[in-house]
Amino acid sequence: MNADATFAHKTRDEETLALPTSKPGPIVVGFWRRLVADIGDTALLAAFGFAVTYPFRYTLSSIGVHAMWFGLIVSLLYYSLLHTSLGGGQTLGKRVLGIQVLSRNGEPLPFAASLFRYLVIAFIFYNSLYFTLFSLLPDTIYEIVSSVWFILLIGMFFACFFLIPLHPLKRGLHDLVAGSIVVYKDRFDARLLAGLDNPKKTRRAFMLLILFAILLLTTLFLAAASFNVSQNIEMDKLVALHKTLNKTSWDVRNINSQIVQNNGVVLVFKVFIPLETIDETPDLDSIRQEFLKEARKHIPPMPNLRGLRVHLASGYNTGLMNFDYHDIGETLYPPQATPELPDAL
């Protein structure tokens, strides 16, 4: 090979190396654009979920929290498949905004990594499916497990979402565990990304995240402690009453206490009723009366108790969409049933 040919060959090689490997412009996608894409996907899945599940609303309402399995399965398939080569790393929301999920090497995510990536998100948003299992534990263990679970859930929420604007490559926890990165379509450039990656900034992002989480948990703890001190009724009694009533045929979602005149207390029960029962019962007060007949058997002695209220709730939640019905009854019922008068002679 002569000198001219060698020079021409080297020139072509240098030109090839100088060619851009991606379109000009930013590479990694920030928090807000990702959020808008996620909102679009959520709206799409909610519309799909409503259209598919509404004809089965009575069945879904009767099975309670287990209706969320439908949403979990649909979401897993939607995100896990479209974030692979099958969807080009793009859900419909990401496609509209021109962004995609890729591996750190620029290739589409393998299905296993894509599935694991969404399972981290699902742990947060579908926590009701496994949290109900905690109620089967003994009371002491339940308190410990539920407290640890709450702290873990808060930490994972922060790490998945609030870490994104802080991280130099705009990656959340789900990106880190799956080895993924969210970039603008056709702008992936491994060399530029390597230059943006900064371990020092990454450590700083995690430190800020931990600080925010600690501040939030401290605030919540102090607010809860302040609330409990302000109550004139023993919270232990309400917790015990709640557990006792849920062992009956009634689904009591929560019990609150309201302070009225002269330090009096009104107990407010939120009771879930299947949607079919709500639609077929013209007089909802009859449901309240039936519930109170059972509740009065278990209400412990409370000197300041002035009355009872019952709020009826219904609907169903598939995880994709939530159909709620509430009938907030303002009738104040006496703590004890009014004795029936004997028939006149």
C-alpha positions in Angstrom: 0.0 0.0 0.0 1.5 3.4 -1.0 1.7 6.5 1.1 -1.2 8.2 -0.6 -3.5 5.2 -0.1 -2.4 5.0 3.6 -3.1 8.7 4.1 -6.6 8.4 2.4 -7.4 5.3 4.6 -6.4 7.1 7.8 -8.5 10.2 6.7 -11.6 8.1 6.2 -11.1 6.4 9.6 -10.7 9.7 11.3 -13.8 11.0 9.6 -15.8 8.0 10.7 -14.7 8.5 14.3 -15.7 12.1 14.1 -19.2 11.3 12.9 -21.8 12.0 15.7 -23.3 8.8 17.1 -26.6 10.5 17.9 -28.8 13.5 17.1 -27.6 16.8 18.7 -29.3 17.9 21.8 -29.7 16.7 25.4 -29.5 13.0 26.0 -31.0 12.1 29.4 -34.6 12.9 30.2 -35.5 15.0 33.2 -38.1 14.5 35.9 -41.0 16.6 34.5 -41.0 15.1 31.0 -41.0 11.6 32.4 -43.8 12.6 34.8 -45.9 13.9 31.9 -45.3 10.6 30.0 -46.3 8.6 33.1 -49.5 10.7 33.5 -50.4 9.9 29.9 -49.8 6.2 30.3 -51.8 6.3 33.6 -54.8 8.0 31.9 -54.7 5.5 29.0 -54.6 2.5 31.3 -57.4 4.0 33.5 -59.7 4.4 30.5 -58.9 0.9 29.4 -59.5 -0.4 32.9 -62.8 1.3 33.3 -64.1 0.1 29.9 -63.1 -3.5 30.6 -64.1 -3.8 34.3 -67.3 -1.7 34.6 -69.6 -4.5 33.4 -68.1 -6.6 36.3 -68.3 -3.8 38.9 -70.4 -5.8 41.3 -68.0 -8.8 41.4 -65.0 -6.5 41.7 -66.6 -4.6 44.5 -67.4 -7.7 46.4 -63.8 -9.1 46.3 -62.4 -5.8 47.7 -58.7 -5.3 47.5 -58.2 -8.4 45.4 -59.6 -6.5 42.4 -56.2 -4.8 42.2 -54.7 -8.0 40.8 -56.3 -7.1 37.5 -54.5 -3.7 37.5 -51.2 -5.3 38.6 -51.2 -7.9 35.8 -52.2 -5.4 33.1 -49.6 -2.9 34.2 -46.9 -5.5 34.4 -47.6 -6.6 30.8 -47.9 -3.1 29.5 -44.7 -1.7 30.9 -42.6 -4.8 30.9 -43.2 -5.7 27.3 -43.1 -2.1 25.8 -39.9 -1.3 27.6 -38.2 -4.1 25.7 -37.3 -4.4 22.0 -40.9 -5.3 21.4 -41.9 -1.7 22.1 -38.6 -0.1 21.3 -38.3 1.0 25.0 -41.4 3.2 24.6 -44.8 3.1 26.2 -47.4 5.1 24.3 -46.9 8.1 26.6 -43.1 7.9 26.1 -43.6 7.6 22.3 -45.7 10.8 22.2 -42.9 12.7 24.1 -40.1 11.2 22.1 -38.3 9.4 25.0 -37.3 5.8 25.6 -36.0 3.4 28.2 -32.7 1.6 27.3 -30.0 -0.4 29.0 -26.8 1.5 29.9 -25.1 0.0 26.8 -27.8 1.5 24.5 -29.6 -1.8 23.8 -33.3 -2.4 24.7 -33.9 -3.9 28.1 -34.1 -7.7 28.4 -37.6 -8.8 29.5 -36.3 -9.9 32.9 -34.7 -6.5 33.6 -37.8 -4.7 32.4 -40.1 -6.8 34.6 -37.9 -6.3 37.6 -37.9 -2.5 36.9 -41.6 -2.3 37.1 -41.9 -4.6 40.1 -40.0 -2.0 42.1 -42.7 0.6 41.1 -45.5 -1.9 41.8 -44.2 -2.5 45.3 -45.1 1.1 46.1 -48.4 1.5 44.2 -49.9 -2.0 44.8 -48.9 -2.2 48.5 -52.5 -2.9 49.5 -52.3 -6.4 48.1 -49.7 -7.5 50.5 -50.3 -5.1 53.4 -53.6 -6.9 54.2 -51.6 -10.0 55.0 -50.0 -8.2 57.9 -53.3 -8.2 59.8 -52.9 -12.0 60.2 -49.9 -11.5 62.4 -50.1 -11.2 66.2 -50.6 -7.7 67.5 -47.1 -7.1 68.7 -45.5 -8.4 65.5 -48.0 -6.5 63.4 -47.0 -3.2 65.0 -43.3 -3.8 64.3 -43.8 -5.1 60.7 -46.2 -2.4 59.7 -43.9 0.3 61.1 -40.9 -1.1 59.2 -43.0 -1.5 56.1 -44.1 2.2 56.3 -40.5 3.4 56.6 -39.5 1.1 53.7 -42.3 2.3 51.5 -41.5 6.0 52.1 -37.8 5.3 51.4 -38.6 3.5 48.1 -41.0 6.3 47.0 -38.3 8.9 47.5 -35.6 6.7 45.9 -37.8 6.0 42.8 -39.0 9.5 42.1 -37.2 12.2 44.0 -33.9 10.7 43.2 -34.4 11.4 39.5 -33.9 15.2 39.5 -30.9 14.8 41.9 -29.1 12.1 40.0 -26.5 13.2 37.4 -28.0 10.7 34.8 -31.6 11.3 36.1 -32.0 7.7 37.3 -34.4 6.5 40.0 -34.0 3.4 42.1 -35.9 1.3 39.5 -33.4 2.5 36.9 -30.5 1.6 39.0 -31.6 -1.9 39.9 -32.6 -2.7 36.3 -29.5 -1.1 34.7 -31.7 1.3 32.7 -31.6 4.9 31.6 -34.3 7.1 30.1 -33.0 9.0 27.1 -34.4 11.0 24.2 -35.2 8.9 21.2 -32.2 8.2 19.0 -29.8 10.4 21.1 -28.0 7.7 23.1 -24.3 8.3 23.2 -22.2 6.1 25.5 -19.2 8.5 25.5 -21.3 11.5 26.4 -23.1 9.6 29.1 -19.9 8.4 30.6 -18.8 12.1 30.8 -22.1 13.0 32.5 -21.8 10.2 35.1 -20.3 11.6 38.3 -19.9 9.4 41.3 -19.5 12.4 43.6 -22.8 13.9 42.5 -24.4 10.5 42.8 -23.3 10.2 46.5 -24.5 13.7 47.1 -27.9 12.9 45.6 -28.3 9.9 47.9 -27.3 11.9 50.9 -29.9 14.6 50.1 -32.5 11.9 49.5 -31.8 10.3 52.9 -32.0 13.7 54.6 -35.3 14.5 53.0 -36.7 11.1 54.0 -35.6 11.5 57.6 -37.1 15.0 57.8 -40.4 13.7 56.4 -40.6 10.7 58.8 -39.7 13.0 61.8 -42.5 15.4 60.8 -45.0 12.6 60.4 -44.0 11.1 63.7 -44.3 14.4 65.6 -47.7 15.2 63.9 -49.0 11.7 64.8 -47.8 12.1 68.4 -49.4 15.5 68.7 -52.7 14.2 67.3 -52.7 11.3 69.7 -52.1 13.6 72.7 -54.9 15.9 71.6 -57.5 13.1 71.6 -59.7 12.6 74.7 -60.4 9.0 73.9 -58.0 6.1 74.3 -56.6 5.2 70.9 -56.0 1.6 72.1 -59.7 1.1 72.6 -60.4 2.3 69.0 -57.8 0.0 67.6 -59.2 -3.0 69.5 -62.7 -2.1 68.5 -61.7 -1.8 64.8 -60.1 -5.3 64.9 -63.1 -6.8 66.7 -65.6 -5.4 64.2 -63.6 -6.7 61.3 -63.9 -10.2 62.7 -67.6 -9.9 62.2 -69.4 -9.8 58.8 -68.8 -6.1 58.5 -65.9 -4.5 56.6 -65.0 -1.4 58.8 -62.3 0.6 57.0 -61.6 3.0 59.9 -62.9 4.6 63.1 -62.4 8.2 63.9 -63.3 10.2 67.0 -64.6 13.8 66.8 -64.6 16.2 69.7 -67.9 17.9 70.3 -69.2 20.3 73.0 -68.0 19.9 76.6 -65.3 17.4 75.7 -67.8 15.0 74.3 -66.8 12.4 71.7 -68.5 11.1 68.6 -67.3 7.9 67.0 -67.4 7.9 63.2 -67.4 4.5 61.5 -66.5 4.2 57.8 -68.1 1.0 56.6 -67.5 -0.6 53.2 -70.6 -2.0 51.5 -70.5 -4.0 48.2 -71.8 -1.9 45.3 -74.6 -4.3 44.5 -76.0 -4.0 48.0 -75.9 -0.2 47.7 -77.8 -0.2 44.4 -80.4 -2.6 45.6 -81.1 -0.9 49.0 -83.4 2.1 48.6 -83.1 3.0 52.3 -79.4 3.2 53.3 -80.3 4.0 56.9 -81.4 0.4 57.3 -77.8 -0.6 56.6 -76.6 1.8 59.2 -79.0 0.5 61.8 -78.0 -3.1 61.1 -74.3 -2.2 61.5 -74.9 -0.2 64.7 -76.8 -3.2 66.2 -73.6 -5.2 65.9 -71.2 -2.3 66.8 -73.0 -1.5 70.1 -72.2 -5.0 71.3 -68.5 -4.3 71.2 -68.1 -0.6 72.0 -66.1 -0.4 75.3 -67.2 1.9 78.1 -66.4 5.5 77.2 -67.7 8.2 79.7 -67.5 11.0 77.1 -69.2 9.2 74.3 -72.1 11.3 73.0 -73.1 9.5 69.8 -72.3 7.5 66.7 -72.1 8.3 63.0 -71.8 5.8 60.1 -70.3 6.8 56.7 -71.0 4.2 54.0 -68.4 3.7 51.3 -68.5 1.5 48.2 -67.0 1.0 44.8 -64.0 -0.9 43.5 -60.3 -0.3 42.9 -58.5 -2.2 40.2 -55.2 -0.4 40.6 -55.8 1.1 37.1 -58.8 3.2 38.2 -60.8 3.8 41.3 -64.6 4.0 41.3 -65.7 5.4 44.6 -69.1 5.9 46.2 -69.6 7.6 49.5 -72.8 8.3 51.5 -71.7 10.5 54.4 -74.5 10.2 56.9 -74.7 13.1 59.3 -77.4 11.5 61.5 -76.1 11.2 65.1 -77.2 7.9 66.6 -77.2 7.3 70.4 -74.4 5.2 71.8 -76.8 2.6 73.1 -80.0 1.4 71.4 -83.2 3.0 72.5 -85.2 0.4 74.5 -88.4 -0.5 72.9 -91.5 0.4 74.9 -94.0 -2.4 75.7 -97.3 -2.4 73.9 -100.0 -0.6 75.7 -102.5 -2.8 77.5 
